[in-house]
Each structure stands twice: as C-alpha cells, then as structure tokens.
Amino acid sequence: MSGLRRYDAFVKTRPDMRTRSAVGGVITIVAATTAVLLLIGQLIMYIRGSPTHSLHLATSQSTPLRPLNLSPIQSKILDRIGGTINFQLRITFPHIRCSRLDVIHDGASLSSNELSKHHPGHSIQLRAPTSSELAKIAAQGGSYYKLSTLKPSQGCTVDGEMRIPLVAGSLVVSMNAMAWSEVTSMLTIRRLEGNDQSFKLAMAGFNVTHYIHYIRFGDSFPLANVKPLEDRYNLIENNFGGVALEQIEVKLVPTQFQDSWSSKIMYQMSVTDHQVQPATLVAHGVPHLPGVLVSYDFSPIAVRHHGGRDNLLVFLSSLVSIVGGVFVTVGMLTSCLVHSAKVVAKKVD
C-alpha cells in the first residue's frame, strides 16, 4: 500500500495546519449556492429538453385498393398492415332533423349502406343532440340563440369514427336528396309568390348552421397551439334561410413526434374555408348539397420534431462538471485575490 502513495494526486495537509476564516465561509456559501442554482437550471433543461424541428420528404406508402364487403375482423387485419389512419368527427346541426341529413365519404353514403361496404366497422351515426351539445351552441351563438329555443328533436348530431386511407378524399354531411327537393320547391314558390315571411318559417327546419365539436385525422400533434377543427361554430345566415355549403379545405402535414423513448406519426393541419350559396350550387352544377364538405389531402413535406433530451450519462457528467467547475473556479479566484492582496501589502510596507 505504501507504494501507491506516490500516485496520490490529492495531497492532504495536516489538520493542525488548516485555518478557517469568516471570509472563507462566505466564499464557500456563495460557491455552494451557485452550484445548486446551476444544478436546478440543468435539471429543468433536461426535463424540458431542447426541441428541434426539421423538414423532409414524407415517406411514400402504398395503399392497396380494398375489396368491398370485408368483415370487421378482416378490416382490422388490413388496418394493422398500414396505409390507413383513424378519422373522428362530431358535428351538431341545431335546426335540421336527422331524417333530412346524410353522410357521404368519397361517394359512399351512409343512407344507402355503401359506407359500411367501403368502411366495415365504422361507428358513424346520426342521433339527437344532447343538452350539453346544445348548450355549447347557445354559448357560441351569443344573442342569436337562446338555449330554450334549441330542442333535441329539431336538431341532429353526426358522431363516430372510421379508418380512411392515406390518400386525398372528402367527407360530406349534407341534406339528402329528398330534403333538397323540398328546399328547391320552396325557393320556386317564393320566387313566384314573393311571400318572404312564410318562406322564412318554412325554411327554419333546413338551416344548416352547425357546430364542429371536433374533426380529427389520426393522432393530433400535442404541441399544436391552435386546433382549427375543434369547437368551431359556423353560423350560416343568408336570404335563403341559412341554406349553403360550408366548404372546408384541409391540408394534413405528417409530423414525426420523437422523444427519448418512442417515435410516432401525427398530423398537423392547415385549414381554409368558404361558403357556397345555393345559387352557385345550382348555376355551376356543384355535385354537393348544402351542409359541410371537408376535403383533405396529405402534404408531401413532413415535419420531424425531436424532443431533444440529452442522454442520461451526458446529463450526469454535466452535473459533475458543474459542481467541480464552480468550486475550482471559485478557488482559483480566491487564490488570485489573496495573492494579490499579499503582494500589495508587501509593496505598501
């Protein structure tokens, strides 16, 4: 053991030769406080991480055309292979009954059972709105609505989810053909008779003003500051009794959200919208009826978001460096000050 003493880098002074002073105590307290503050700051930075963003081309995926009339089990097996994402929606129409509405995705309608053939296992349904859903509309509508005037039997909520392929598409919640024929008949009678009062009363049950509780494509990006298709109130007010087509264009941006433990593909969205009036629908032969049209497409540019948290070993080494660096730096500064004071004292003497 005596032979190892020559390698001791930490030379010890004798205890009886050590001196303690009040100034040294103050310096030690300052150094320790500084080290603790730096440790806390380093811990906060480690927990938060330093996120980084980058752009790159989205990964190409093949989406095979699915056969019709698949069983729900066969559909789930194909969903696990890839090429699809989950689509969720909840939209409330406070004025128009469910018997006058239909849901159409890429030409497959709910009323004709074509939607079930293309999307087996979907849970999209038309139901009466709940009191809480109507309360949200009354709160958003301001002076235009009173909660007592909104009745569940007069409205309809479209609710559910389904799997959609990773290709451009559209979903329409609109009047069905029978309701649209009633509207066109009343528009013709109004043009012939010119009785606006009776026209407004007759059109009250066809107003497609709606409240979008949510429309979601896949997993939502958790750090998004704005969610444009959630809690969105669209008031349709015109000379045609609130009959129009709300056309919403959605551009979906694939986002790879990566943290220290996992990586997941999510979707951010950019939304633009405008209203198409009935006269335009008829004059230009728009193939959709009044209601809500959501057209979506996927961006070829993807975003990669990395949480940026350091490795645990890097974090621990930085903690050791902080503690050692603070005390070494303070010791060097103290030695310089003490030495300078001694030199000045000798010159004064």
C-alpha positions as CSV (number, residue, x, y, z in Angstrom):
1,M,0.0,0.0,0.0
2,S,2.9,2.4,0.7
3,G,4.0,2.1,-2.9
4,L,0.6,3.6,-4.1
5,R,1.1,6.8,-2.1
6,R,3.4,8.2,-4.9
7,Y,0.3,8.2,-7.2
8,D,-1.9,10.2,-4.8
9,A,-3.0,13.4,-6.6
10,F,-5.0,14.7,-3.7
11,V,-2.2,15.7,-1.3
12,K,-3.6,16.2,2.2
13,T,-2.4,18.9,4.6
14,R,-2.1,18.3,8.2
15,P,-5.3,19.2,10.2
16,D,-3.4,21.4,12.6
17,M,-2.1,23.5,9.7
18,R,-5.5,24.3,8.3
19,T,-7.1,27.6,9.1
20,R,-10.7,28.7,8.8
21,S,-11.9,32.2,8.4
22,A,-15.3,34.1,8.1
23,V,-14.4,35.2,4.5
24,G,-13.7,31.6,3.5
25,G,-17.1,30.6,4.9
26,V,-18.8,33.3,2.9
27,I,-17.0,32.3,-0.3
28,T,-17.9,28.6,0.3
29,I,-21.6,29.5,0.8
30,V,-21.6,31.6,-2.4
31,A,-19.9,28.8,-4.3
32,A,-22.4,26.2,-2.9
33,T,-25.4,28.4,-3.7
34,T,-24.2,29.0,-7.3
35,A,-23.7,25.3,-7.8
36,V,-27.2,24.5,-6.5
37,L,-28.8,27.1,-8.8
38,L,-26.8,25.7,-11.8
39,L,-27.9,22.2,-10.9
40,I,-31.5,23.2,-10.7
41,G,-31.3,25.0,-14.1
42,Q,-29.6,22.0,-15.6
43,L,-32.3,19.7,-14.3
44,I,-35.1,21.9,-15.7
45,M,-33.4,22.0,-19.1
46,Y,-33.0,18.2,-19.0
47,I,-36.7,17.7,-18.2
48,R,-37.9,20.2,-20.8
49,G,-35.4,19.2,-23.4
50,S,-34.4,21.4,-26.3
51,P,-36.8,20.6,-29.2
52,T,-35.6,20.7,-32.8
53,H,-37.7,20.8,-36.0
54,S,-36.7,19.8,-39.5
55,L,-38.4,19.4,-42.8
56,H,-38.1,16.4,-45.1
57,L,-40.0,14.5,-47.8
58,A,-42.8,12.4,-46.4
59,T,-42.4,8.6,-46.6
60,S,-44.1,7.1,-49.5
61,Q,-46.7,4.4,-48.6
62,S,-48.7,2.1,-50.9
63,T,-52.4,2.0,-50.2
64,P,-53.9,-1.0,-51.9
65,L,-57.5,-0.9,-53.0
66,R,-59.6,-2.8,-50.6
67,P,-62.3,-5.3,-51.7
68,L,-65.9,-4.5,-50.7
69,N,-67.9,-6.2,-48.0
70,L,-65.0,-7.1,-45.8
71,S,-65.8,-8.4,-42.3
72,P,-64.8,-6.1,-39.4
73,I,-62.1,-8.7,-38.4
74,Q,-60.6,-8.7,-42.0
75,S,-60.7,-4.9,-42.0
76,K,-58.8,-4.7,-38.7
77,I,-56.1,-7.1,-40.0
78,L,-55.6,-4.8,-43.1
79,D,-55.5,-1.7,-40.8
80,R,-52.6,-3.2,-38.9
81,I,-50.7,-3.6,-42.1
82,G,-50.8,0.1,-42.6
83,G,-51.9,2.7,-45.1
84,T,-54.8,4.0,-43.1
85,I,-55.4,6.4,-40.2
86,N,-58.3,6.9,-37.8
87,F,-60.8,9.6,-38.6
88,Q,-63.2,11.0,-35.9
89,L,-65.9,13.6,-36.1
90,R,-68.7,15.1,-34.1
91,I,-70.9,17.8,-35.7
92,T,-74.1,19.2,-34.4
93,F,-76.8,20.8,-36.6
94,P,-79.3,22.5,-34.2
95,H,-82.1,23.2,-36.8
96,I,-82.3,20.3,-39.2
97,R,-83.5,16.8,-38.3
98,C,-81.5,13.6,-38.8
99,S,-84.1,12.4,-41.4
100,R,-83.0,15.2,-43.7
101,L,-79.2,14.6,-43.5
102,D,-76.8,12.1,-45.0
103,V,-73.1,11.3,-44.6
104,I,-71.0,10.6,-47.7
105,H,-67.3,9.7,-47.9
106,D,-65.8,9.6,-51.3
107,G,-69.2,8.9,-52.9
108,A,-70.2,6.1,-50.4
109,S,-73.3,7.3,-48.4
110,L,-74.5,6.2,-45.0
111,S,-78.2,6.1,-46.0
112,S,-77.6,3.6,-48.9
113,N,-75.3,1.4,-46.8
114,E,-72.5,1.9,-49.2
115,L,-70.4,3.4,-46.4
116,S,-70.5,0.1,-44.5
117,K,-69.3,-1.7,-47.6
118,H,-66.2,0.5,-48.0
119,H,-65.6,1.1,-44.3
120,P,-66.7,-2.0,-42.3
121,G,-66.7,-1.5,-38.6
122,H,-67.3,2.3,-38.8
123,S,-69.3,3.8,-36.0
124,I,-70.7,6.9,-37.7
125,Q,-74.3,7.6,-36.7
126,L,-77.0,10.3,-36.8
127,R,-78.6,10.9,-33.4
128,A,-80.4,13.6,-31.5
129,P,-78.1,16.2,-29.9
130,T,-77.5,16.2,-26.1
131,S,-78.3,19.1,-23.8
132,S,-74.6,19.8,-23.3
133,E,-74.0,20.0,-27.1
134,L,-76.9,22.4,-27.5
135,A,-75.5,24.5,-24.6
136,K,-72.2,24.9,-26.4
137,I,-74.1,26.2,-29.5
138,A,-76.1,28.6,-27.4
139,A,-72.9,29.9,-25.7
140,Q,-71.2,30.4,-29.1
141,G,-74.2,31.9,-30.8
142,G,-74.5,34.8,-28.4
143,S,-77.6,36.9,-28.9
144,Y,-78.5,34.8,-32.0
145,Y,-79.6,31.8,-29.9
146,K,-81.4,31.1,-26.6
147,L,-80.9,27.7,-25.1
148,S,-84.7,27.4,-24.6
149,T,-85.3,27.7,-28.3
150,L,-83.0,24.7,-29.2
151,K,-84.7,21.4,-28.9
152,P,-83.0,18.0,-29.4
153,S,-85.9,16.8,-31.5
154,Q,-85.3,19.6,-34.0
155,G,-81.6,19.0,-34.4
156,C,-79.1,16.3,-35.3
157,T,-75.5,15.3,-34.3
158,V,-73.3,13.3,-36.6
159,D,-70.9,11.3,-34.4
160,G,-68.4,8.4,-34.9
161,E,-65.2,7.3,-36.4
162,M,-63.7,5.1,-39.2
163,R,-60.5,4.2,-40.9
164,I,-59.5,6.2,-44.0
165,P,-56.7,5.5,-46.5
166,L,-53.7,7.8,-46.7
167,V,-54.9,9.5,-49.9
168,A,-56.8,12.6,-50.7
169,G,-60.6,12.4,-50.1
170,S,-63.7,14.2,-48.9
171,L,-66.4,13.8,-46.4
172,V,-69.8,15.5,-46.8
173,V,-72.5,15.9,-44.1
174,S,-75.3,17.4,-46.1
175,M,-79.0,17.4,-46.9
176,N,-80.3,14.3,-48.6
177,A,-81.9,14.4,-52.0
178,M,-85.4,14.4,-50.5
179,A,-84.7,17.4,-48.3
180,W,-83.0,19.3,-51.2
181,S,-86.1,18.7,-53.4
182,E,-88.2,20.3,-50.7
183,V,-85.9,23.3,-50.5
184,T,-85.9,23.8,-54.3
185,S,-89.7,23.6,-54.3
186,M,-89.9,26.3,-51.6
187,L,-87.4,28.5,-53.4
188,T,-89.6,28.2,-56.6
189,I,-92.8,29.1,-54.6
190,R,-91.0,32.1,-53.1
191,R,-89.9,33.4,-56.5
192,L,-93.5,33.1,-57.8
193,E,-95.4,34.4,-54.8
194,G,-92.8,36.6,-53.1
195,N,-94.0,35.9,-49.6
196,D,-90.8,36.1,-47.5
197,Q,-92.5,35.7,-44.2
198,S,-94.0,32.2,-44.9
199,F,-90.7,31.3,-46.7
200,K,-88.6,32.0,-43.6
201,L,-91.0,29.9,-41.4
202,A,-90.9,27.0,-43.9
203,M,-87.1,27.2,-44.2
204,A,-86.4,27.2,-40.4
205,G,-86.1,23.4,-40.5
206,F,-83.5,23.4,-43.2
207,N,-80.9,25.8,-41.8
208,V,-77.5,24.1,-41.9
209,T,-75.8,26.2,-39.3
210,H,-73.6,23.8,-37.4
211,Y,-71.1,23.4,-34.6
212,I,-68.0,21.3,-35.1
213,H,-67.0,19.7,-31.8
214,Y,-64.1,18.0,-33.4
215,I,-62.8,16.6,-36.7
216,R,-59.6,14.6,-36.2
217,F,-57.2,12.9,-38.6
218,G,-55.1,10.3,-36.8
219,D,-53.3,11.4,-33.6
220,S,-53.3,15.1,-33.0
221,F,-50.0,16.9,-32.5
222,P,-49.9,17.6,-28.8
223,L,-47.8,20.8,-29.1
224,A,-50.2,22.5,-31.6
225,N,-51.3,25.9,-30.3
226,V,-54.4,26.1,-32.5
227,K,-56.8,23.3,-33.4
228,P,-58.9,24.8,-36.2
229,L,-61.4,21.9,-36.4
230,E,-62.3,21.8,-32.8
231,D,-65.0,23.9,-31.0
232,R,-65.8,25.7,-34.3
233,Y,-69.1,27.4,-34.7
234,N,-70.3,28.2,-38.3
235,L,-73.3,30.5,-38.5
236,I,-74.9,30.4,-41.9
237,E,-77.2,33.4,-42.4
238,N,-78.4,34.5,-45.8
239,N,-81.5,35.3,-47.9
240,F,-82.1,31.6,-48.4
241,G,-83.0,30.6,-44.9
242,G,-79.5,29.5,-43.8
243,V,-79.1,27.1,-46.7
244,A,-75.5,26.9,-48.0
245,L,-72.5,24.7,-48.4
246,E,-69.6,25.2,-45.9
247,Q,-66.6,24.0,-47.9
248,I,-63.5,23.3,-45.7
249,E,-60.1,22.5,-47.3
250,V,-57.7,20.7,-45.0
251,K,-54.0,20.1,-45.7
252,L,-52.6,17.4,-43.5
253,V,-48.9,17.7,-42.6
254,P,-47.3,14.4,-41.4
255,T,-45.3,15.1,-38.2
256,Q,-42.9,12.6,-36.7
257,F,-43.0,13.2,-33.0
258,Q,-39.9,11.7,-31.4
259,D,-38.9,11.8,-27.7
260,S,-36.4,9.8,-25.7
261,W,-38.5,6.7,-25.6
262,S,-40.6,6.4,-28.7
263,S,-41.4,7.8,-32.2
264,K,-45.0,8.4,-33.5
265,I,-46.5,9.8,-36.7
266,M,-49.1,12.5,-36.0
267,Y,-50.8,15.1,-38.2
268,Q,-50.9,18.9,-38.1
269,M,-53.5,20.6,-40.3
270,S,-53.9,23.8,-42.2
271,V,-57.5,24.8,-42.9
272,T,-59.2,27.2,-45.3
273,D,-63.0,27.5,-45.7
274,H,-65.7,29.5,-47.6
275,Q,-69.4,29.3,-48.1
276,V,-71.0,28.3,-51.4
277,Q,-74.5,29.8,-51.8
278,P,-77.5,27.8,-53.2
279,A,-77.5,29.9,-56.4
280,T,-73.9,29.0,-57.1
281,L,-74.6,25.3,-56.3
282,V,-77.4,25.3,-59.0
283,A,-75.7,27.6,-61.6
284,H,-72.3,25.8,-61.6
285,G,-73.5,22.3,-61.0
286,V,-71.7,21.7,-57.8
287,P,-72.1,17.9,-57.0
288,H,-72.7,18.5,-53.3
289,L,-75.8,19.6,-51.5
290,P,-76.0,22.2,-48.7
291,G,-74.2,21.2,-45.5
292,V,-70.5,20.7,-44.6
293,L,-67.9,19.5,-47.1
294,V,-64.5,18.5,-45.7
295,S,-61.9,18.0,-48.4
296,Y,-58.5,16.7,-47.2
297,D,-55.1,16.0,-48.8
298,F,-51.7,15.0,-47.4
299,S,-48.7,17.2,-47.8
300,P,-45.6,15.7,-49.4
301,I,-43.4,17.6,-46.9
302,A,-43.2,16.1,-43.4
303,V,-42.0,17.6,-40.2
304,R,-39.7,15.9,-37.8
305,H,-40.0,17.0,-34.2
306,H,-37.4,15.8,-31.8
307,G,-37.8,16.3,-28.0
308,G,-34.0,17.0,-27.8
309,R,-33.5,15.5,-24.3
310,D,-29.8,14.6,-23.6
311,N,-28.7,11.1,-22.8
312,L,-28.7,10.3,-19.0
313,L,-24.9,9.8,-18.9
314,V,-24.4,13.2,-20.6
315,F,-26.7,14.8,-18.0
316,L,-24.8,13.2,-15.1
317,S,-21.5,14.2,-16.5
318,S,-22.7,17.8,-16.9
319,L,-23.8,17.8,-13.2
320,V,-20.4,16.6,-12.1
321,S,-18.7,19.2,-14.3
322,I,-20.9,22.0,-12.8
323,V,-20.1,21.1,-9.2
324,G,-16.4,20.6,-9.8
325,G,-16.1,23.7,-12.1
326,V,-17.8,26.0,-9.7
327,F,-15.5,25.1,-6.7
328,V,-12.4,25.1,-8.8
329,T,-13.2,28.4,-10.4
330,V,-14.1,30.0,-7.0
331,G,-10.9,28.5,-5.5
332,M,-8.7,30.0,-8.3
333,L,-10.3,33.4,-8.0
334,T,-9.9,33.3,-4.2
335,S,-6.2,32.3,-4.5
336,C,-5.6,35.2,-7.0
337,L,-7.3,37.7,-4.8
338,V,-5.4,36.5,-1.7
339,H,-2.1,36.5,-3.6
340,S,-2.8,40.0,-5.0
341,A,-3.6,41.3,-1.6
342,K,-0.4,39.9,-0.2
343,V,1.7,41.5,-3.0
344,V,0.0,44.9,-2.5
345,A,0.6,44.6,1.3
346,K,4.3,43.9,0.8
347,K,4.7,46.9,-1.5
348,V,3.0,49.2,0.9
349,D,5.3,48.0,3.7
